[in-house]
Amino acid sequence: MGKAGAGEARPPAGDTTAAGPQRDAHASGSSEVSDAPPGQAAGALVCQGSRAVTVASGAAGRDKGARPLAGSKPAAVCAVAINELNEEAIELIFTFLPPEDCRSAAAVCRLWRRVHNSSTKLWGTVLLSGERVVQAAASASAGTVMAWLGARLEAMRALRLWSPGHPLESFATCVAQLLGREGLPRLQAFSYAGADASISRLLAELPSLTSLQLLDILSPFALAGQGQGLVVRAKELARLKPLRNLLSLQLHAREIRGSLPPALFRCLNRLQHLAISAKCRLPAAVVRQLTGLHSLELHGACMDEEAARAAAALQQLTRLGFSVQGWSEAQQEAGQGQDGAAAGGAAAAATADSRRRGGGGKCAAGGASQRWQDHPIWGQLPLLSRLQQLAVGAELPAAGALGGEEGAAPAGSGGAAILPFDLLEGSVPDGIMDCSSLTDLVLPVALTALPDLVPGQLPRLASLDLTHSILEALPPSWCCNMQALHRLVLNGAQLAGSRLPPEFAALQCLRHLELRACRLEALPSCVTQLQGLTLLDVGVNRLASLPPGPYLASLRCLVARSNRLCVLPPALAEAAQLELLDVGENDELVLQASDVDGILGRMPALRRLVIARQPSGFGFGPYIRQGPGGAAWDAQSVGVLMQLARALPSLEVELERCGPPGCPPCPPAGHGDSAAGS
C-alpha cells in the first residue's frame, strides 16, 4: 500500500524514512512498542515486512545525514497493523493512488470500500461526461451505471452532467431522482449542459434538491442538435420554488417562453448571483424581488424602462453584465411568414419605423433592445452606489435566427446576414461617466469614440477593457483622470502613429497593457516611459524591433508574437525580471548564439520562451528538411539550443506550434519542449 500517514504528504524519492519493502505490507495482528524518548513525536508511516511501523521524527529523525549506530533498532513509538488504520489515514492513502489502484484498494475489505465510496476528497466534485455515460450504458445495464452513482452520492457536493452531443435527458432525470432521495440532502451544486430540446422532467425533479446553493443549466444555441436549442417555459421554472437555499442561478438557453414568474424569485430570497442568457423579457415585478442580488448578468434578455428603474433600487449590486441583440422583436416578426424581398423590406421598414418613434431602446413583447446605446439601464447606473464591475456587449444574430431552415440566411438578405453596423457602433453613454464606485469597465465592440472626462469622473477605475474597439485616438482627459488605472486593454484600436497622447506616460500605476492588433509599426514613446509595467502584449502588429526604455525594467511577461522581428531585439537585455517571452510566429526570426549570452543569459528569472513559427514553418532557426517526424534543424540551430540549455537549465522552450500532418500534437501551454531536456 501507500506510505503516507494521516496529515502527512508522501515522502520524496530517496527519503531514508521510506526504506524497506513498503509495497509488501499486509494485514497483521502483531504490535510492537519500543522505548522511544518521552515527548518524541511520531513521523511518517513506514511498512516493513508484515508490519506497519511509525518512525520517530524528532531531532534524530530530522538529521538525515546522521548514520544509525551499528546494531541499533529503529526508534518507533508504536506499530500499527494495516487493518488498524483509522478512516482518515485510509482516505489519505486513496488520494495518493491513481484511479486504477483506487479500484483495487477499495476491494481490500468492506471498511476500505466504504471509506472509498464515502470520501468527499475523491467524490466531492464529480463530472459525468455524456460520451462516457453512453459507453458505460452500452457495456453494462443502465441499472449498473445508476448503482455505481448511487453508491457515491453520499460524498458528492458538486455534480456536473456534461453532454452537449448526447441527449441524456432521461439519465439526468434519474440522477435528479437519486440526488433527491430522502436522507441525502447534501448536494450543493448541480450543473447540466446538454442539447435536449426539452428539460421538463429534469426541472420536475430538481425541487427535491433542497440543499442546492448553485444551479446551472446550459444549452446554448451553438451546441444544440439541428439548431433547436433549449426552450424553457416560464411555468416550468416556477417549479424551483422549494430551492430556498439557492445562492446562484444560471440559465443559458435559446428562449424562455412566457413571463418570468415573480413568485419564484420571491421564494429565492437568498439569491446573490443571477445569470440569464436567453431570449426573454425581464419584468419589473421580478427585478423588485432581487433585493439581495450582488451580481446580475443578462445576455439577450430584455429590460424596459420600468424594469430599469427597479434595477436602480438594487443597492447590493456590485457587478452588472448585459448584452443586447442586434435584431429587435419587430424585425424578427417581420422576417417570419414572408419570403424574398418582401420580408427584407418589412424588416427594414420595421427598423426605420422603430427609430422614427424613438423606440430603438424600447422592448417589444419579449424582444431585445435594438441599440446598446439606447438601453434604459444607462440612466440608472449613477444610482447604483455600490456598482464596481460593468461589462457590456452586443450579440450578433445567429444564422437562421429569423426563422426558416437552420443555417439559412434571413429572408431577403441575398445569402448574407443583415446587420446594420450602426446598431453596434457608437460612443460611451453618459451614465457610465457618473459611476463613482466603478473599478472595472468592459465596453462593447465597435466603440468609435470616448467622451472627454472632467475631474472627478471615474476616480476609482482600475481596469478598462476596450477589446475590438475601433478607436482612432485616446482622449488626453482619460489619461489625466485615471491615475489609479492598473489594467488597460486596447486590442483592435487603430492606434498606428501618434494616436496615444503624451499624457499617456502619466499612467505610472499601469501594470497590464495590451495593444494587440493596433497596426503599430513602432512602439509609442509614451509607452516606453511606463516604469511599472509587468505585462505588455504588442502581438499581431508590424514591429521590426523594440526600443529601450524604462518599461523593460519591471516586465515579467512580454508578448511580441506575429510581428516582423528578424532578430531578437537587443533592448531586451534590460528586461532582467522577464519570466515569459513570446516571440513566436515571427517567421524571419532566427535565434543566434550571441543572443544567448548577450540577451537571454541576462534574464535569470526567464522560465518560458516561445519561438514557434506559423504552422507552415518549424522551429527557431533554419532547418534542413521536414518529414513525418517533424523538422530537422541545421547544426548551428541545434548548437544554439544546447547553449541555451546550459545557460538556463530550467527554461522551457516552445519550438513547434503545429507540425505537419501525421505529427503528434504539440504539448499544451505551459508544457512546451524543454531546452534542458533536449
C-alpha positions, 0 to 999 in steps of 0.5 A, a space after each residue: 500500500 501507500 506510505 503516507 500517514 494521516 496529515 502527512 504528504 508522501 515522502 520524496 524519492 530517496 527519503 531514508 524514512 521510506 526504506 524497506 519493502 513498503 509495497 509488501 505490507 499486509 494485514 497483521 495482528 502483531 504490535 510492537 512498542 519500543 522505548 522511544 524518548 518521552 515527548 518524541 513525536 511520531 513521523 511518517 508511516 513506514 511498512 516493513 515486512 508484515 508490519 506497519 511501523 511509525 518512525 520517530 521524527 524528532 531531532 534524530 529523525 530530522 538529521 538525515 545525514 546522521 548514520 544509525 549506530 551499528 546494531 541499533 533498532 529503529 526508534 518507533 513509538 508504536 506499530 500499527 497493523 494495516 487493518 488498524 488504520 483509522 478512516 482518515 489515514 485510509 482516505 489519505 492513502 486513496 488520494 495518493 493512488 491513481 484511479 486504477 489502484 483506487 479500484 483495487 484498494 477499495 476491494 481490500 475489505 468492506 471498511 476500505 470500500 466504504 471509506 472509498 465510496 464515502 470520501 468527499 476528497 475523491 467524490 466531492 466534485 464529480 463530472 459525468 461526461 455524456 460520451 462516457 455515460 453512453 459507453 458505460 450504458 452500452 457495456 453494462 445495464 443502465 441499472 449498473 451505471 445508476 448503482 455505481 452513482 448511487 453508491 457515491 452520492 453520499 460524498 458528492 457536493 458538486 455534480 456536473 452532467 456534461 453532454 452537449 452531443 448526447 441527449 441524456 435527458 432521461 439519465 439526468 432525470 434519474 440522477 435528479 431522482 437519486 440526488 433527491 432521495 430522502 436522507 441525502 440532502 447534501 448536494 450543493 451544486 448541480 450543473 447540466 449542459 446538454 442539447 435536449 430540446 426539452 428539460 421538463 422532467 429534469 426541472 420536475 425533479 430538481 425541487 427535491 434538491 433542497 440543499 442546492 446553493 448553485 444551479 446551472 443549466 446550459 444549452 446554448 444555441 451553438 451546441 444544440 442538435 439541428 439548431 433547436 436549442 433549449 426552450 424553457 417555459 416560464 411555468 416550468 421554472 416556477 417549479 424551483 420554488 422549494 430551492 430556498 437555499 439557492 445562492 446562484 442561478 444560471 440559465 443559458 438557453 435559446 428562449 424562455 417562453 412566457 413571463 418570468 414568474 415573480 413568485 419564484 424569485 420571491 421564494 429565492 430570497 437568498 439569491 446573490 448571483 443571477 445569470 440569464 442568457 436567453 431570449 426573454 423579457 425581464 419584468 419589473 415585478 421580478 427585478 423588485 424581488 432581487 433585493 439581495 442580488 450582488 451580481 446580475 448578468 443578462 445576455 439577450 434578455 430584455 429590460 424596459 424602462 420600468 424594469 430599469 428603474 427597479 434595477 436602480 433600487 438594487 443597492 447590493 449590486 456590485 457587478 452588472 453584465 448585459 448584452 443586447 441583440 442586434 435584431 429587435 422583436 419587430 424585425 424578427 416578426 417581420 422576417 417570419 411568414 414572408 419570403 424574398 424581398 418582401 420580408 427584407 423590406 418589412 424588416 427594414 421598414 420595421 427598423 426605420 419605423 422603430 427609430 422614427 418613434 424613438 423606440 430603438 431602446 424600447 422592448 417589444 413583447 419579449 424582444 431585445 433592445 435594438 441599440 446598446 446605446 439606447 438601453 434604459 439601464 444607462 440612466 440608472 447606473 449613477 444610482 447604483 452606489 455600490 456598482 464596481 464591475 460593468 461589462 457590456 456587449 452586443 450579440 450578433 444574430 445567429 444564422 437562421 435566427 429569423 426563422 426558416 431552415 437552420 443555417 439559412 440566411 434571413 429572408 431577403 438578405 441575398 445569402 448574407 446576414 443583415 446587420 446594420 453596423 450602426 446598431 453596434 457602433 457608437 460612443 460611451 453613454 453618459 451614465 457610465 461617466 457618473 459611476 463613482 464606485 466603478 473599478 472595472 469597465 468592459 465596453 462593447 465592440 465597435 466603440 468609435 469614440 470616448 467622451 472627454 472626462 472632467 475631474 472627478 469622473 471615474 476616480 476609482 477605475 482600475 481596469 478598462 477593457 476596450 477589446 475590438 474597439 475601433 478607436 482612432 485616438 485616446 482622449 488626453 482627459 482619460 489619461 489625466 483622470 485615471 491615475 489609479 488605472 492598473 489594467 488597460 486593454 486596447 486590442 483592435 484600436 487603430 492606434 498606428 502613429 501618434 494616436 496615444 497622447 503624451 499624457 499617456 506616460 502619466 499612467 505610472 500605476 499601469 501594470 497590464 497593457 495590451 495593444 494587440 492588433 493596433 497596426 503599430 509599426 513602432 512602439 509609442 514613446 509614451 509607452 516606453 516611459 511606463 516604469 511599472 509595467 509587468 505585462 505588455 502584449 504588442 502581438 499581431 502588429 508590424 514591429 521590426 524591433 523594440 526600443 529601450 526604455 524604462 518599461 523593460 525594467 519591471 516586465 515579467 511577461 512580454 508578448 511580441 508574437 506575429 510581428 516582423 522581428 528578424 532578430 531578437 531585439 537587443 533592448 531586451 537585455 534590460 528586461 532582467 525580471 522577464 519570466 515569459 517571452 513570446 516571440 513566436 510566429 515571427 517567421 524571419 526570426 532566427 535565434 543566434 548564439 550571441 543572443 544567448 549570452 548577450 540577451 537571454 543569459 541576462 534574464 535569470 528569472 526567464 522560465 518560458 520562451 516561445 519561438 514557434 513559427 506559423 504552422 507552415 514553418 518549424 522551429 527557431 532557426 533554419 532547418 534542413 528538411 521536414 518529414 513525418 517526424 517533424 523538422 530537422 534543424 541545421 547544426 548551428 540551430 541545434 548548437 544554439 539550443 544546447 547553449 541555451 540549455 546550459 545557460 538556463 537549465 530550467 527554461 522551457 522552450 516552445 519550438 513547434 506550434 503545429 507540425 505537419 500532418 501525421 505529427 503528434 500534437 504539440 504539448 499544451 501551454 505551459 508544457 512546451 519542449 524543454 531546452 534542458 531536456 533536449 
